[in-house]
Structures are given as C-alpha cells and as structure tokens.
C-alpha cells in the first residue's frame, strides 16, 4: 500500500469499528470486544507504518475536491509531516491501551457496547484532526469529539455528577467553538482557502489583514478544547466519567487537539505580537492556577485532571514563545505518562473502593495490593515532576529552554515579555507539580491505618496496559536528539541553565512536601481515637464492579472527612479552601452567565405562556364563541328564518336608500 492509502485507513478503521459496534452491540454481543479492540489496534499499527515511511522527511500532501462551494472550495486533503505522524502514533497507542483496559474495567457494564463504539468514534475523529489538511474537515473531527465527550463523560448517567459534568463539558467547549468557527471563516476569507498549506503559504507571502482578530478567535476555541484559562473548568468535572475515558481525553484526544491546531497554524498566531502575549499570559495563569488547585484536591482523578490542565499550559507556553517542536514533544511525552497515571488510578480505585485521597491515606498496604500500579505510577509521577531521566524531564526542559531563548529576544517576532512570562510561570509550576505529585504518591501508597480492603485480584489486561505505557513514560525522553528531524530542525536537548534550575526547583518542591507530610502525619498520630470513625462495613455487600461503576466509598463517610495528614492543607494555608474549589471560577460563571441565562429562559417561558399562548388560545376561543352564537339561532323554525330574512332585507333596503341619498346630496 502507498503512504496515502495507509494514512486513509488510520482514521477509517476505528470509524468502521464504531459503526459495526453500534449495529451489532445488541444482536451479536460476542463481537463487541473484538470490534472495539482490533480496528483500533490495526489503526495504531498503520499509524506506526505511516510514521516509519514518513521518516521525518518532507510533508506528504494529497487532496481531492470534496464539494464545489462557489467561492472557497473544501478539499478532502491529507497533510502528513513529522508532527502528524508522531501524534497519530500516540493517539493510536493510547486508544488501543484504553480499549483493551476497558474490557477488564467495564467487563460487567451493560452499556459497554455503546461505550466501546463511542471510544472508537472518538479515536477516529482525533485521527482525522491530525491527518487532515483542510480546516473544514478538521472542524468535522473537532465537533465529533465534542459530541463523543458528552456521551462518554455522562456514561454513568444515573448519577447527578455525571449528567452535570457531561452537560458542562459540552456547553463550555461549544462556547469556545463558536468564535473558533468564525476564526476559521475569517482566516479563509483573508487567504482564499481552507487548505492549511495554502493558508501558511499566504501568511508567509502576503501576511494577514486582521491577524490579531483571527488569532484571538481561534484561540477561544483552543482554550475551550484544551481546557485553558478561563475555559478550563469543564475538565476537572469530567472525571465523573469512567477512568479509561479520562485517560483518553487527557492523554491523546480532545485536549490535545487544541494544542495541535495552534502548532499547525503557529505562523498565523505569530503574525500578531499581541496574540502571542495573550497566549503566554493564558498559559501562565493556567499553569500556576492549576498547580495550586491540584495541591488542594482530595479526589485522585481531580488531582490528575488539574495536572493535565497545567501540562497543557506548558504546551501553550512553548507555542507562545514560537517553539512548536517543544510543545509537541511535551504533548507526546505527556500522552504517555498521563495515560499511565489515569489507568493506574483506575487500578487503585478498583483496589481501594474509593477516589478519595483522604480515605486512601488511612489505608495501609495499598502498595502491596497493587504492585504493578505502584511501580508504574511511581515512574509516571517522576516523569510528571520532570525528574531525570524520565520522559517528562526532557520535554518540560525543552519548553523552559525555549522560553529562556525567547527572553533574550533572539527569537524573531516573539515579544520578550512572552518569554519571561512563560519562563517564570514554568519554573513556579515545576515547584507546584513536584509538590502535588509527591503528595499524591504519599497519600496513596504510604497511608497508615486499617488494612486496605480486598476487592479481589486486578484484571490482567488492566495491569498489562500499565506496563505497555510504562516503556514510553520511562524512555521517550531519550529520543530527544533524534526528534528535530521530525519537527522544525530545532534542538530539543535540555539546556544547562534551565535543567539545573528546573530540576532543583522540582526537588525542592518534592522534599518540602515530604517534610510537611512527615510533620502532619506526626500530628495526626496524636489525634484522639474517637475523632475519626472508620467504618469498613459502611458499604456491606459492595461488589468490585459496583465500586468501579459508582465509585462508592468503601469507607463510608470517612472520604468526606478532613485528613489531618494531608500536607496540602499546611502548604497552602488559607489559600487551601479557595484552591479546592478552583478559585471560585464556577461561582463567577454562575453569577455572570448561568443565572442571567436561567432568568432569561424563565422570562421567555413566561412570555410564551402568557402572551404568545394567549393569542393562540384567543384564535381558538373566538370561533368557538361565534359558533355557539350561531348555533343558538338554528332553531329549525321556518317562520323564524323567513322573519329574519325579511328583517335583513329591510335593513339592507334602508341602508341602500340612505347611501343613495347621501351620494346625491
């Protein structure tokens, strides 16, 4: 097969698997798991073949006219370069791991067939975004991902949290998609094409008439999809969905799409210095704010969710200083270790029966119960904290090195303010990242108290996928010297200054958190026995499947109790209660948008009911009254009819005489 044919099959196979899974899910349940795993596995294998054939060489562009529009044509185009080839591999591998993992995690879920089909469709849409060379086709994949996320996040629709989270994810991302659509139209009107290569060529040759406006419109959509400030609030709440869905959204799809689009269209953003500064400020606020929020979360998945927001901030920060190679490199490594962290969290939740870090910190022996999750997540957390020699160190230092380079003004067209903003916030975020990564590890694996409950052995496929993702999490950074050929030719090797500074700050963050934990644990040991009531039998008869599906806490109300051994409370001090609720951004949105929208909806309902419906009811009432009046006159008496006829004739005659007399006068 040619490279083009192979590339077409990569997004097509998961799509066909999704269609077949939806059609055969009820009639042939035995085919559901093969239809979920095999097409995605084949797509991942073909994506690797495409990457090998592309080899970091010149981009492959193939297009066919999709439909005549009368003005700007829409093409079914492929654009495969080093970026697209490598990101497609990550998407395919992570999606395959998620599908295989889900066969164990949701093995008794009655809605697994629709779940698996939606995951395949989600994967297909992301691969379409990665490979397409036309913005309108990209928009199709972009919107399909939004629809799939709505259904997948709301998989446990019986719970209020899942319903609210799915609706919130849909509305917030759509809020960004509206200006994103306008930005695409404005960009096409300015350049005369939807083709990405044509747009970049036009920008390089003639520039843009309204670069700042176009860049900011596109940036709104990116902020929504990639969960950047101020449209990031949907992502932590999306943890109400199944854990494998969280891994897929956070590691390889949806949130990665926004970063990929900015990387693909970076010259469009770079045409406006103001847009680059806005991008840098957005990245800085996202990084620091999410790091503080992660330190205050009690739900293990919400810690990882805020971690994703912060790591995406690193990627957008690299783009703000004009280095898309560093951004995509961090996207690749983050995809590996974040998928591992979420899937490992699923194993831990399976073993502990709760999402709560407070409950886990009161369990001893959890590391012995899940040795695979313990060792693999330890490495993944080290990669997240950017500790050498793991993948996160190399990719994060590439971002910091790019920011340092931009501060000197050596990067043409990039404001020095953007470089300083990204560098300072990136270093501060490195401190916070190491802090919450250490806190999570200590609370989960170094808990003290009652022995962790035994929910039976972990499914083999769940543990196996952890070790598959362990390999790139530990070793991907070693590929840094070879990746420039796949990107823009820039070196991705760590620079000495940022490496020493970043690693030193990370170590300080980890050690301070560890020392604080030792102190808080000692204080907690003095707590009177009656102050904390542990109720292992709070959920009698709770099966492991129910614990997974409902996330019901095995330890009853203990998960909601404040954990005196939590170092986050002491580290954040009075800031803790604000960070725990995301600095009240949801409350601000409620005041500014939710309440006015609901008030407007009530007003519209009132007008519809009391005004519009009044006219509708009147239109029916008037003929009914007229009919009643006419019905009373229909007596059946012929003499009455003749009398009425003569009286009417007389009235008409008199009227005619009066009219004639008036006309004659």
C-alpha positions in Angstrom: 0.0 0.0 0.0 1.1 3.6 -0.6 1.6 6.0 2.2 -1.7 7.8 1.2 -3.8 4.6 1.3 -2.3 3.6 4.6 -3.0 7.0 6.1 -6.6 7.0 4.9 -7.1 3.7 6.7 -5.8 5.0 10.0 -8.9 7.1 10.9 -11.3 5.0 8.8 -10.8 1.7 10.6 -11.9 3.0 14.1 -14.8 4.6 12.4 -15.9 1.4 10.8 -15.4 -0.4 14.1 -17.6 2.2 15.8 -20.4 1.8 13.2 -20.2 -2.0 13.4 -20.2 -2.0 17.2 -23.3 0.2 17.3 -25.1 -2.0 14.8 -24.1 -5.4 16.4 -23.9 -4.4 20.0 -27.3 -5.9 21.0 -27.7 -8.6 18.3 -24.2 -10.1 18.5 -22.6 -9.2 21.8 -19.8 -11.6 21.3 -18.4 -9.4 18.6 -18.4 -6.2 20.7 -14.9 -6.6 22.2 -13.2 -7.7 19.0 -14.8 -4.8 17.2 -13.6 -2.4 19.9 -10.0 -3.6 20.1 -9.0 -4.9 16.7 -9.8 -1.9 14.5 -8.1 0.5 16.9 -5.1 -1.8 17.2 -4.9 -2.0 13.4 -5.1 1.8 13.2 -2.3 2.1 15.7 -0.1 -0.4 13.7 -0.8 1.5 10.5 0.0 4.8 12.2 3.4 3.4 13.1 3.8 2.3 9.5 2.9 5.8 8.3 5.4 7.3 10.7 8.2 5.0 9.6 7.5 5.7 5.9 7.3 9.4 6.5 10.5 9.3 8.4 10.6 12.9 9.3 11.1 13.9 5.7 9.1 16.3 3.5 5.4 16.5 4.2 3.0 14.5 2.1 0.1 16.4 0.7 -2.8 14.8 -1.2 -6.2 16.4 -1.9 -9.3 15.9 -3.8 -12.1 18.4 -4.2 -14.9 17.4 -1.7 -17.6 19.8 -2.9 -17.8 23.0 -5.0 -18.8 25.9 -2.8 -19.0 28.7 -5.4 -16.3 30.6 -3.5 -13.8 28.9 -1.2 -13.5 25.2 -2.1 -13.4 22.5 0.6 -11.0 19.6 0.0 -10.7 16.2 1.4 -6.9 16.6 2.0 -4.2 14.8 3.8 -1.2 16.6 5.2 1.3 14.3 6.9 4.5 15.6 8.3 6.6 14.7 11.3 4.1 16.3 13.7 1.1 14.5 12.3 2.9 11.1 12.0 4.1 11.0 15.6 0.9 12.4 17.2 -1.1 9.8 15.3 1.1 7.1 16.8 0.4 8.4 20.3 -3.3 8.6 19.7 -3.5 5.1 18.3 -1.4 3.5 21.0 -3.2 5.2 23.9 -6.6 4.5 22.4 -5.6 0.8 21.9 -4.5 0.6 25.6 -7.7 2.3 26.7 -9.9 -0.1 24.7 -8.0 -3.2 26.0 -8.0 -1.8 29.5 -11.8 -1.2 29.3 -12.5 -4.8 28.5 -11.5 -5.5 32.1 -12.6 -2.3 33.8 -16.1 -2.4 32.4 -16.4 -6.1 31.8 -19.8 -6.3 33.6 -21.2 -2.9 32.4 -24.4 -3.4 30.4 -23.6 -0.2 28.4 -20.2 -1.4 27.3 -21.1 -1.9 23.6 -22.2 1.8 23.2 -19.2 2.9 25.3 -16.7 1.0 23.1 -18.2 2.3 19.9 -18.1 5.9 21.2 -14.4 5.4 22.2 -13.7 4.2 18.6 -15.5 7.1 17.1 -13.7 9.5 19.4 -10.4 8.0 18.3 -11.3 8.2 14.6 -12.3 11.9 15.0 -9.0 12.8 16.6 -7.0 10.9 13.9 -9.0 12.9 11.3 -8.0 16.1 13.0 -4.3 15.0 13.0 -4.1 13.9 9.4 -6.4 16.3 7.6 -5.0 19.2 5.5 -8.3 21.2 5.3 -9.7 23.3 8.1 -13.4 22.5 7.4 -12.7 18.7 7.5 -10.7 19.4 10.7 -13.8 21.1 12.1 -15.8 18.0 11.5 -13.5 15.9 13.6 -13.3 18.7 16.2 -17.1 18.7 16.6 -17.4 14.9 16.6 -15.0 14.8 19.6 -17.2 17.2 21.4 -20.3 15.1 20.9 -18.5 11.9 21.9 -17.1 13.5 25.1 -20.7 14.5 26.1 -21.8 10.9 25.9 -18.7 9.3 27.4 -18.4 11.7 30.3 -22.1 11.1 31.0 -21.7 7.3 30.8 -22.9 6.9 34.4 -25.9 9.0 33.7 -27.8 7.6 36.7 -25.6 9.9 38.9 -26.2 13.7 39.0 -22.5 14.4 38.9 -22.1 12.6 35.5 -25.1 14.3 34.0 -24.0 17.7 35.1 -20.4 17.1 34.1 -21.3 15.9 30.6 -23.6 18.9 30.0 -20.9 21.3 31.4 -18.2 19.8 29.1 -20.5 20.2 26.1 -21.6 23.7 26.8 -18.2 25.1 27.7 -16.4 23.6 24.7 -19.2 24.8 22.4 -18.8 28.3 23.9 -15.3 28.3 22.6 -16.2 26.6 19.3 -18.4 29.5 18.1 -15.6 32.0 17.9 -13.4 29.2 16.6 -15.8 28.7 13.7 -15.8 32.5 13.0 -12.0 32.5 13.1 -11.8 29.7 10.5 -14.2 31.6 8.2 -12.2 34.9 8.7 -8.9 33.1 8.0 -10.3 31.5 4.9 -11.8 34.8 3.7 -8.4 36.5 4.2 -6.3 33.8 2.5 -8.8 32.5 0.0 -8.5 28.8 1.0 -9.3 26.4 3.8 -6.2 24.3 2.9 -3.7 24.5 5.8 -0.7 24.6 3.4 -2.4 27.3 1.3 -3.1 29.4 4.4 0.5 29.1 5.7 1.8 30.0 2.3 -0.4 33.0 2.1 0.6 34.2 5.5 4.3 33.9 4.7 3.9 35.6 1.3 1.3 38.3 1.9 0.5 38.3 5.6 -3.0 38.8 7.1 -5.2 41.8 7.1 -6.6 41.2 10.6 -4.0 38.9 12.3 -4.9 39.7 15.9 -8.6 39.3 15.4 -8.2 36.0 13.7 -5.7 34.7 16.2 -7.9 35.6 19.2 -11.0 34.0 17.6 -9.1 30.8 17.0 -7.6 31.0 20.5 -11.1 31.0 22.1 -11.8 27.5 20.6 -8.4 26.3 21.6 -9.0 27.4 25.2 -12.2 25.5 25.3 -11.0 22.3 23.8 -7.6 22.2 25.5 -9.0 23.4 28.9 -7.0 26.6 29.2 -8.0 29.6 31.4 -10.7 30.7 31.6 -12.5 27.8 29.8 -10.8 25.0 31.8 -13.5 24.4 34.4 -15.1 21.5 32.5 -12.1 19.2 32.6 -11.9 18.5 36.4 -15.7 17.8 36.5 -15.3 15.5 33.5 -13.7 13.0 36.0 -17.3 11.8 36.7 -16.9 9.6 33.6 -15.2 6.2 33.6 -11.5 6.3 34.3 -10.4 5.0 30.8 -12.4 7.8 29.3 -10.4 10.3 31.4 -7.2 8.7 30.2 -8.3 9.0 26.6 -9.4 12.6 26.9 -6.5 13.8 28.9 -3.7 11.9 27.2 -4.4 11.7 23.4 -7.6 13.3 22.3 -9.8 16.3 22.7 -7.5 18.4 24.9 -4.5 17.6 22.7 -6.5 18.8 19.6 -6.3 22.4 20.6 -2.6 22.4 21.1 -2.2 20.5 17.8 -4.2 23.2 15.9 -2.1 26.0 17.3 1.1 24.1 16.5 -0.2 23.5 12.9 -1.2 27.2 12.5 1.5 28.8 14.5 2.6 31.3 11.8 -1.0 32.6 11.9 -0.6 33.3 15.7 2.9 34.6 15.3 1.7 37.2 12.9 0.3 39.1 15.9 2.6 40.0 18.8 -0.5 40.8 20.9 -1.9 37.3 20.3 1.4 35.7 21.4 1.4 37.8 24.6 -2.2 36.8 25.3 -1.3 33.2 24.7 1.7 33.5 27.1 -0.5 35.1 29.8 -3.2 32.5 29.3 -0.6 29.7 29.6 1.0 31.3 32.8 -2.4 31.7 34.6 -3.4 28.1 33.6 -0.1 26.6 34.8 0.1 28.3 38.2 -3.6 28.2 38.9 -4.0 24.5 38.1 -0.9 23.7 40.2 -2.3 25.4 43.3 -5.7 23.7 42.7 -4.1 20.3 42.3 -2.5 20.6 45.7 -5.9 21.1 47.3 -7.9 18.3 45.6 -9.0 15.2 47.5 -10.2 13.1 44.5 -7.3 11.3 42.9 -8.7 11.8 39.4 -9.3 15.6 40.0 -5.6 15.9 41.0 -4.6 14.3 37.7 -7.2 16.5 35.9 -5.7 19.7 37.2 -2.3 18.3 36.4 -3.4 17.9 32.8 -4.6 21.5 32.7 -1.1 22.6 33.9 0.8 20.4 31.5 -1.3 21.8 28.6 -0.3 25.2 29.9 3.3 24.2 29.3 2.5 23.3 25.8 0.7 26.5 25.0 3.6 28.3 26.7 6.0 26.7 24.3 3.8 27.8 21.4 3.7 31.3 22.9 7.4 31.6 22.5 7.3 30.2 19.0 8.7 26.7 19.5 6.1 24.2 18.3 8.7 21.4 18.4 9.0 21.7 22.2 5.2 21.9 22.5 4.6 18.8 20.5 7.4 16.9 22.2 5.8 17.6 25.6 2.5 16.6 24.1 4.0 13.2 23.1 5.6 12.5 26.5 2.6 13.8 28.4 0.3 11.5 26.4 2.3 8.5 27.6 2.7 9.3 31.3 -0.7 10.8 31.8 -2.4 7.8 30.2 -0.4 5.7 32.6 -1.4 7.8 35.6 -5.1 7.6 34.8 -5.1 3.9 34.1 -3.1 3.4 37.2 -5.6 5.4 39.1 -8.3 3.1 37.8 -6.5 0.1 39.3 -6.1 2.0 42.6 -9.8 2.9 42.7 -10.6 -0.7 41.9 -8.4 -1.8 44.9 -9.4 0.9 47.4 -13.0 1.2 46.5 -12.9 5.0 46.6 -11.5 8.0 44.8 -10.7 9.9 48.0 -7.1 10.6 48.9 -8.2 11.2 52.5 -9.6 7.6 52.6 -6.5 6.1 51.0 -4.2 7.9 53.4 -5.9 6.0 56.2 -5.3 2.6 54.5 -2.1 0.7 54.9 -0.7 -1.9 52.5 -2.3 -0.4 49.3 1.1 -0.5 47.5 1.3 -4.3 48.3 -2.2 -4.8 47.0 -1.4 -3.2 43.6 2.3 -3.7 43.0 2.0 -3.1 39.2 0.2 0.2 39.7 2.7 1.2 42.5 5.8 0.8 40.4 4.5 2.1 37.1 2.7 5.1 38.7 5.9 6.0 40.7 7.8 6.3 37.4 4.9 8.2 35.8 4.8 10.7 38.8 8.5 11.2 38.5 8.0 11.9 34.8 5.3 14.3 35.6 7.5 16.1 38.1 10.2 16.3 35.4 12.8 14.3 37.3 15.6 12.9 35.1 16.0 10.6 33.3 12.3 10.1 32.6 10.3 11.5 29.7 8.8 14.5 31.4 12.2 15.9 32.3 13.3 16.2 28.6 10.1 17.5 27.2 9.5 20.0 30.0 13.1 21.3 29.9 12.6 21.7 26.1 9.8 24.1 26.9 11.7 26.0 29.6 14.7 26.2 27.3 12.6 27.7 24.5 11.2 30.3 26.9 14.7 31.2 28.1 15.8 31.6 24.5 12.8 33.9 23.8 13.7 36.1 26.8 16.9 37.2 25.1 15.0 38.5 22.1 16.9 36.0 19.9 13.6 34.6 18.6 12.4 36.8 15.7 8.9 38.2 16.1 8.4 36.8 19.7 8.0 39.5 22.4 10.5 39.2 25.2 7.6 39.7 27.6 6.1 36.4 26.4 9.4 34.6 27.1 9.7 35.9 30.6 6.1 35.2 31.4 6.4 31.6 30.3 9.8 31.0 31.9 8.9 32.4 35.4 5.5 30.7 35.5 7.0 27.5 34.2 9.6 27.4 36.9 7.0 28.1 39.6 4.7 25.4 38.1 7.6 22.9 38.3 7.7 23.6 42.0 4.0 23.0 42.4 3.9 20.0 40.1 6.6 18.2 42.2 4.6 19.2 45.3 1.3 17.7 44.2 2.9 14.6 42.6 4.7 13.9 45.8 1.6 14.5 47.9 -0.4 12.1 45.7 2.2 9.4 46.0 2.5 9.7 49.8 -1.3 9.7 50.4 -2.0 6.8 48.1 1.0 4.5 48.8 2.2 5.5 52.3 -1.1 5.5 54.1 -1.3 4.4 57.7 -4.2 2.8 59.5 -6.6 0.0 58.7 -5.5 -2.6 56.1 -6.8 -1.7 52.6 -9.9 -3.7 51.7 -9.5 -6.7 49.4 -11.7 -6.4 46.3 -10.0 -9.4 44.6 -7.2 -9.5 42.1 -6.9 -6.9 39.4 -7.9 -8.0 35.9 -4.8 -9.0 33.9 -5.4 -6.7 31.0 -5.6 -3.6 33.3 -2.1 -4.3 34.8 -0.7 -5.3 31.4 -1.6 -1.9 29.9 0.2 -0.1 32.7 3.5 -1.8 31.7 2.9 -1.1 28.0 2.6 2.7 28.8 5.5 2.4 31.3 8.0 2.0 28.4 7.5 5.4 26.7 7.0 7.1 30.1 10.4 6.0 31.1 12.4 6.1 27.8 10.7 8.6 25.4 13.0 11.4 26.6 16.0 9.5 25.2 14.6 10.2 21.7 15.1 14.0 22.1 18.3 14.0 20.0 16.5 12.4 17.1 13.2 14.3 17.0 14.4 17.6 15.5 14.3 16.0 12.0 10.7 15.2 12.6 9.8 18.8 13.7 11.4 22.1 12.7 15.0 21.1 13.0 15.4 22.8 16.4 17.4 21.1 19.1 15.2 19.6 21.9 18.1 18.8 24.1 17.9 20.3 27.6 19.9 23.5 28.2 22.2 23.5 31.3 20.6 26.5 33.0 17.0 25.5 32.8 17.8 21.9 33.5 19.7 22.7 36.8 17.2 25.3 37.8 14.1 23.3 36.9 15.3 20.1 38.4 16.5 21.8 41.5 13.1 23.6 42.0 11.3 20.3 41.4 13.4 18.5 44.0 12.8 21.3 46.5 9.0 21.0 45.9 9.1 17.3 46.5 11.3 17.5 49.6 9.3 20.3 51.2 6.1 18.3 50.6 7.6 15.2 52.0 8.8 17.1 55.1 5.4 18.6 55.5 3.8 15.2 55.3 6.1 13.8 57.9 5.1 16.7 60.2 1.3 16.4 59.5 1.4 12.6 59.9 3.1 13.0 63.3 0.3 15.5 64.3 -2.4 13.2 63.0 -1.0 10.3 65.1 -1.8 12.3 68.2 -5.5 12.7 67.2 -7.8 11.1 69.7 -9.2 7.7 68.7 -12.8 8.9 68.7 -12.0 11.9 66.4 -12.1 9.7 63.2 -14.5 6.8 62.9 -13.5 4.2 60.3 -16.4 2.2 59.1 -15.2 -0.6 56.8 -18.6 -2.1 56.8 -20.3 1.1 55.7 -21.0 -0.5 52.3 -21.8 -4.1 53.0 -22.0 -6.4 50.0 -20.4 -3.9 47.7 -19.1 -5.8 44.8 -16.0 -4.7 43.0 -18.0 -4.0 39.8 -20.3 -1.7 41.7 -17.4 0.0 43.4 -16.0 0.8 40.0 -19.2 1.8 38.3 -20.5 4.0 41.1 -17.2 5.0 42.8 -19.0 4.2 46.1 -16.6 4.7 49.0 -15.9 1.5 50.9 -15.1 3.6 54.0 -18.5 5.3 54.2 -18.3 9.0 55.2 -14.6 8.9 56.1 -13.8 10.1 52.5 -15.5 13.4 53.2 -13.6 14.0 56.5 -10.7 16.3 56.5 -7.4 14.5 56.5 -5.1 15.8 59.2 -2.1 14.1 57.5 -2.7 16.0 54.2 0.4 18.2 53.6 -1.6 20.3 51.0 -3.6 22.0 53.8 -0.4 23.1 55.6 1.4 24.1 52.4 -1.5 26.2 51.0 -2.7 27.6 54.4 -5.6 30.0 54.0 -5.4 29.5 50.2 -6.4 25.9 50.5 -10.2 26.4 50.7 -10.1 28.7 47.6 -7.9 26.3 45.6 -10.1 23.3 46.5 -13.0 24.9 44.6 -10.9 26.1 41.6 -10.7 29.7 43.0 -14.5 30.1 42.7 -14.4 30.4 38.9 -17.5 28.3 38.6 -19.3 30.6 41.1 -18.2 33.6 39.0 -19.6 31.9 35.9 -22.8 31.1 37.8 -23.3 34.8 38.6 -22.3 36.2 35.2 -23.8 33.6 32.9 -25.8 30.8 34.5 -28.2 32.9 36.5 -28.8 35.5 33.8 -29.4 32.7 31.2 -31.9 31.0 33.5 -33.6 34.3 34.2 -33.9 34.9 30.5 -35.2 31.4 30.0 -37.9 32.0 32.7 -38.8 35.3 31.0 -39.1 33.6 27.6 -41.2 30.9 29.1 -43.5 33.5 30.8 -43.9 35.5 27.5 -44.6 32.3 25.6 -47.1 31.1 28.1 -48.9 34.4 29.0 -48.5 36.4 25.7 -48.0 34.1 22.7 -50.2 31.3 24.1 -52.9 34.0 24.8 -53.1 34.9 21.2 -53.2 31.2 20.2 -55.9 30.4 22.7 -57.8 33.5 21.5 -57.6 32.4 18.0 -59.5 29.2 19.0 -61.8 30.8 21.5 -63.3 33.5 19.2 -64.6 31.0 16.5 -65.9 28.8 19.4 -67.9 31.7 20.8 -69.2 32.6 17.3 -70.2 29.0 16.7 -72.1 29.0 19.9 -74.0 32.1 19.0 -74.8 30.9 15.5 -75.9 27.5 17.0 -78.5 29.3 19.2 -80.1 30.9 16.1 -80.5 27.5 14.4 -84.0 26.6 15.9 -85.5 24.8 12.8 -88.5 27.1 12.7 -89.1 28.2 9.1 -91.2 31.2 10.2 -88.3 32.5 12.3 -85.9 32.1 9.3 -88.4 34.0 7.0 -88.8 36.7 9.5 -85.1 37.1 9.9 -84.7 37.2 6.1 -87.3 39.9 5.7 -85.9 41.9 8.5 -82.4 41.7 7.0 -83.8 42.7 3.6 -85.5 45.6 5.1 -82.3 46.7 6.8 -80.4 46.4 3.6 -83.0 48.4 1.7 -83.0 51.2 4.2 -79.2 51.3 4.1 -79.2 51.5 0.3 -81.6 54.4 0.4 -79.6 56.3 2.9 -76.4 55.7 0.9 -78.0 56.8 -2.3 -79.5 59.9 -0.6 -76.1 60.8 0.8 -74.4 60.3 -2.6 -76.9 62.5 -4.3 -76.5 65.3 -1.8 
